[in-house]
Amino acid sequence: MKKIIALLLAAVMVFALCACGSSSSAKKELIMTTGNETGTYYAYGTVLANYVSGKTDFSITAVAGKGSKANIEDMSANLAQLGFCQSDVMSYAFNGERLFDGAKVSDFSAVAALYMEQVQIVTTNPDVKTVADLKGKAVSIGESGSGVYFNAIDVLTAYGLSESDIDAKYQSFSDSADSLKDGKIDAAFIVAGAPTTAITDLATAKDVNLVSIDNEHINALIDMCPYYSAYTVPAGTYKGMNSDVQTVAIAAMVLARDDVAEDAVYSFLKTIFADTAAVTEQHAKGGELDLAFASSVTSVPFHKGAVKFFSENGITVSGK
């Protein structure tokens, strides 16, 4: 009898330990890499992570990252499970081109396109009125090998200019803003959703202008690189910006490792699209959440959780 009781007590203890240690009621943790703390990726990514964490069984932590390329590399190394990325850089990685020439990465899937990222050419030099005026000027074109770098090269190429035609500087958003503020450079390429914190802060200290890209060169750029779209940054986006500015934009994507659970990605999408007004109250980019746009970038297959979510909303997308 004593042996039976001992066995029963042991069984109860094992059950209790298993119940206490069970992860079924615990938050399942995911890391999402974003961007520089002065950029839109970080600000918006933090909002989405906190919003989803508060409404689901998944705890998502948004961390500052070094941008699109690094975010894909971090996901590939399983240092993060989700990541923000420019749609063009996403394609480069998946196809082993440009930034990923000879180093193809394809163990990730698309989750959704969230908003458009504008190619913003920022200047504090009143003599810089067109892209052509950048010739011979000190211009930040993003960190070497970054997505911004290739965006800048694309725009310069459309105008018949090359990297050697400018005094190129290779700086992050925040460093570019500091250099503009200190008069060390004449202009900077900043590719991020407008308004961008780095530019907003700069505009409080100095007169800031955005350089327009004319229709002829926008069309040439889109013919050369079809992942761009024409975009107008409206007047008033930044302090002292009195007129609309024409430029091009690419999509800001959320990506996931292929092995992220289907229900995690499904829950992420279902939560942020269930009440876009509530998301918008926390960050203006929530106003760009749109199912048709979210599913429109098809150069990389969608995650199985995204396929399920879009299917439930009457949208068919290709998955892995």
DRENSENU-181116 format. One line per 4 residues: for each residue x, y, z of C-alpha. Coordinates in Angstrom, 1 decimal, padded with zeros to 4 digits. Last residue first. Layout:
DRENSENU-181116
X:Y:Z | ...
This chain:
DRENSENU-181116
005.6:028.2:-050.1 | 002.8:030.6:-050.6 | 001.0:032.2:-053.5 | -001.8:034.7:-052.7
-005.5:034.4:-053.0 | -007.6:037.1:-051.5 | -011.2:036.6:-050.2 | -010.6:037.6:-046.6
-010.2:034.1:-045.3 | -007.7:033.5:-048.1 | -005.7:036.5:-046.9 | -005.4:035.0:-043.4
-004.5:031.5:-044.6 | -001.9:032.6:-047.0 | -000.5:034.9:-044.4 | 000.0:032.0:-042.0
001.6:029.9:-044.7 | 004.1:032.7:-045.3 | 003.8:034.5:-048.6 | 006.0:033.8:-051.7
008.5:036.5:-052.7 | 008.0:038.8:-055.7 | 004.3:039.1:-054.9 | 003.8:042.5:-053.5
000.0:043.1:-053.6 | -001.1:041.2:-050.5 | -000.8:044.2:-048.0 | -002.1:046.6:-050.7
-005.4:044.7:-051.2 | -005.7:044.3:-047.4 | -005.1:047.9:-046.5 | -003.1:049.3:-043.6
-002.1:052.8:-044.7 | -003.8:054.6:-041.8 | -001.7:052.5:-039.4 | 001.2:054.6:-040.7
000.0:057.4:-038.4 | 001.0:055.5:-035.3 | -000.9:054.9:-032.0 | -004.3:056.1:-033.1
-003.6:054.4:-036.5 | -003.5:051.0:-034.7 | -006.9:051.6:-033.2 | -008.3:052.7:-036.6
-006.9:049.6:-038.1 | -009.2:047.4:-036.0 | -009.2:043.8:-037.1 | -006.3:044.4:-039.5
-003.6:044.5:-036.8 | -005.0:041.4:-035.0 | -005.7:039.2:-038.0 | -002.3:039.9:-039.4
-000.3:039.0:-036.2 | -002.6:036.1:-035.4 | -002.0:034.5:-038.8 | 001.7:035.0:-038.5
001.8:033.3:-035.1 | -000.8:030.6:-036.1 | 001.4:029.4:-038.9 | 004.4:028.9:-036.6
007.6:030.6:-037.7 | 009.6:028.0:-039.6 | 009.7:030.0:-042.9 | 011.2:032.9:-041.1
009.0:035.9:-041.3 | 008.9:039.1:-043.3 | 007.1:042.5:-042.8 | 007.3:044.7:-045.8
007.7:048.4:-046.4 | 006.9:049.0:-050.1 | 008.9:051.1:-052.5 | 008.6:054.8:-053.3
009.3:057.4:-055.9 | 009.3:061.2:-055.8 | 007.2:064.2:-056.3 | 007.1:066.9:-053.7
004.0:068.8:-052.7 | 004.4:072.4:-051.7 | 004.9:074.5:-048.5 | 007.4:072.3:-046.6
008.4:074.7:-043.8 | 007.9:072.1:-041.1 | 007.6:068.7:-042.6 | 004.6:066.8:-044.1
003.0:070.2:-044.7 | 002.9:069.8:-048.5 | 002.1:066.2:-049.5 | 004.8:063.6:-050.4
003.7:062.5:-053.9 | 004.5:058.9:-055.0 | 005.4:057.2:-058.3 | 006.0:053.5:-057.7
009.3:051.6:-057.7 | 009.6:047.8:-058.1 | 009.7:048.2:-061.8 | 013.4:049.3:-061.8
014.6:050.6:-065.3 | 011.1:051.4:-066.5 | 010.2:052.8:-063.1 | 013.3:055.0:-063.1
012.6:056.3:-066.6 | 009.0:057.1:-065.6 | 010.2:059.0:-062.5 | 012.8:060.7:-064.7
010.3:062.1:-067.1 | 007.8:062.9:-064.3 | 010.3:065.1:-062.3 | 012.0:064.0:-059.1
011.4:066.5:-056.4 | 014.1:067.5:-053.8 | 012.9:067.8:-050.2 | 013.7:071.0:-048.4
014.8:071.8:-044.9 | 015.3:075.1:-043.1 | 017.2:074.2:-039.9 | 016.6:073.3:-036.3
013.0:072.1:-036.2 | 013.3:070.6:-039.6 | 016.1:068.3:-038.4 | 013.7:066.7:-035.9
011.1:066.0:-038.6 | 013.9:064.7:-040.9 | 015.2:062.2:-038.4 | 011.6:061.3:-037.3
010.4:060.4:-040.8 | 007.1:061.8:-041.9 | 007.2:060.1:-044.3 | 007.9:056.4:-044.5
011.5:055.7:-045.0 | 014.3:056.0:-047.6 | 016.6:058.9:-046.6 | 018.9:060.2:-049.3
021.0:063.0:-048.0 | 021.9:066.5:-049.1 | 024.6:069.2:-048.8 | 026.9:067.6:-046.3
029.0:068.9:-043.4 | 026.6:071.8:-042.6 | 026.2:070.8:-039.0 | 022.5:070.1:-039.3
023.0:068.2:-042.5 | 025.7:066.1:-040.9 | 023.4:065.4:-037.9 | 020.6:064.4:-040.2
022.9:062.1:-042.1 | 024.2:060.6:-038.9 | 020.6:059.9:-037.8 | 019.6:058.3:-041.1
022.8:056.2:-041.4 | 025.8:057.4:-043.3 | 027.9:056.6:-046.4 | 029.1:059.9:-047.8
029.5:060.4:-051.6 | 031.2:063.5:-053.0 | 029.1:063.3:-056.2 | 029.9:062.4:-059.8
031.7:059.3:-058.7 | 028.5:057.7:-057.5 | 027.1:058.1:-061.0 | 024.9:060.6:-062.8
022.8:060.2:-065.9 | 019.6:061.4:-064.2 | 018.1:057.9:-064.0 | 021.5:056.7:-062.7
021.3:059.1:-059.8 | 017.9:057.7:-058.8 | 019.1:054.1:-059.0 | 022.3:054.8:-057.1
020.3:056.4:-054.3 | 018.0:053.4:-054.1 | 021.0:051.2:-054.1 | 022.5:053.0:-051.2
019.2:053.1:-049.3 | 019.1:049.3:-049.5 | 022.4:049.2:-047.7 | 025.8:048.3:-049.3
027.6:051.2:-047.8 | 025.4:053.1:-045.4 | 023.1:055.5:-047.1 | 023.7:057.9:-050.0
024.9:060.9:-048.0 | 025.7:063.7:-050.5 | 028.6:066.2:-050.6 | 028.0:068.1:-053.8
029.8:067.8:-057.2 | 026.6:066.8:-059.0 | 023.7:067.1:-056.6 | 022.2:069.8:-058.8
021.0:067.2:-061.3 | 018.7:065.8:-058.6 | 016.9:069.2:-058.6 | 016.7:072.3:-056.4
020.1:072.2:-054.6 | 021.2:075.8:-054.4 | 019.1:076.3:-051.2 | 021.4:073.9:-049.3
019.5:072.3:-046.4 | 018.7:069.2:-048.4 | 016.7:066.0:-048.1 | 016.2:063.5:-050.9
013.3:061.4:-049.7 | 012.8:058.0:-051.5 | 009.4:057.3:-050.0 | 008.5:054.1:-048.2
005.0:052.9:-048.9 | 003.0:051.1:-046.2 | 002.4:047.7:-044.6 | 003.2:045.1:-047.2
002.4:041.7:-045.6 | 003.9:038.5:-044.3 | 006.4:037.6:-047.0 | 008.5:034.4:-046.6
011.9:033.6:-045.3 | 014.5:030.8:-045.9 | 015.5:032.3:-049.3 | 018.9:033.9:-048.7
021.3:034.2:-051.7 | 024.9:035.1:-050.9 | 026.5:035.3:-054.3 | 025.0:038.7:-055.0
023.0:039.5:-051.9 | 023.1:043.3:-052.0 | 022.8:043.1:-055.8 | 021.1:039.8:-056.6
020.6:036.4:-054.9 | 017.0:036.0:-056.0 | 015.4:035.9:-052.5 | 017.9:038.4:-051.1
017.5:040.9:-053.9 | 013.7:040.5:-053.8 | 013.5:041.4:-050.1 | 015.8:044.3:-050.8
013.3:045.7:-053.3 | 010.4:045.2:-051.0 | 012.2:047.1:-048.2 | 012.4:045.1:-045.0
010.9:044.8:-041.5 | 011.7:041.6:-039.6 | 010.2:038.6:-037.9 | 011.9:035.6:-036.3
015.0:037.2:-035.0 | 018.5:035.9:-034.2 | 017.5:032.8:-036.2 | 020.7:033.2:-038.4
018.4:033.7:-041.4 | 016.3:036.1:-039.5 | 019.4:038.2:-038.6 | 020.5:038.1:-042.2
017.1:039.4:-043.4 | 017.2:042.1:-040.8 | 020.8:043.1:-041.8 | 019.8:043.6:-045.4
016.7:045.6:-044.5 | 018.0:048.0:-041.8 | 020.6:048.0:-039.0 | 018.1:046.9:-036.3
016.4:048.3:-033.3 | 014.4:045.7:-031.5 | 010.6:045.0:-031.5 | 009.6:042.3:-029.0
006.6:040.2:-029.9 | 004.8:038.3:-027.2 | 002.3:035.9:-028.7 | -000.8:034.7:-027.0
-002.7:037.6:-028.5 | -004.1:041.1:-027.8 | -001.4:042.9:-025.8 | 001.4:041.3:-027.8
-000.2:042.4:-031.0 | -000.3:046.0:-030.0 | 003.1:046.0:-028.4 | 004.7:044.6:-031.6
002.7:046.8:-033.9 | 003.7:050.0:-032.0 | 007.3:049.0:-031.7 | 007.4:048.3:-035.5
006.0:051.7:-036.2 | 008.7:053.5:-034.3 | 011.5:051.3:-035.3 | 010.6:051.0:-039.0
009.8:054.7:-039.2 | 013.4:055.8:-038.5 | 015.1:057.6:-035.6 | 015.7:054.4:-033.7
017.4:052.8:-036.7 | 015.6:049.8:-038.1 | 013.2:047.0:-037.3 | 014.0:043.5:-036.1
011.1:041.4:-034.7 | 011.8:038.9:-031.9 | 009.2:036.3:-031.0 | 008.1:035.0:-027.7
005.2:032.5:-027.1 | 003.3:033.9:-024.1 | 002.7:031.2:-021.5 | -000.5:029.3:-021.2
000.6:026.3:-023.2 | 004.2:026.7:-022.1 | 003.8:024.1:-019.4 | 006.3:024.3:-016.6
003.7:024.7:-013.9 | 001.5:022.0:-015.4 | 004.4:019.7:-015.9 | 005.5:020.2:-012.3
002.1:019.6:-011.0 | 001.7:016.4:-013.1 | 005.1:015.2:-011.9 | 004.1:015.9:-008.3
000.8:014.1:-008.7 | 002.5:011.0:-010.2 | 005.1:011.0:-007.4 | 002.2:011.1:-004.9
000.5:008.2:-006.6 | 003.7:006.2:-006.7 | 004.3:006.8:-003.0 | 000.7:005.8:-002.3
001.1:002.5:-004.2 | 004.4:001.8:-002.4 | 002.8:002.4:000.9 | 000.0:000.0:000.0
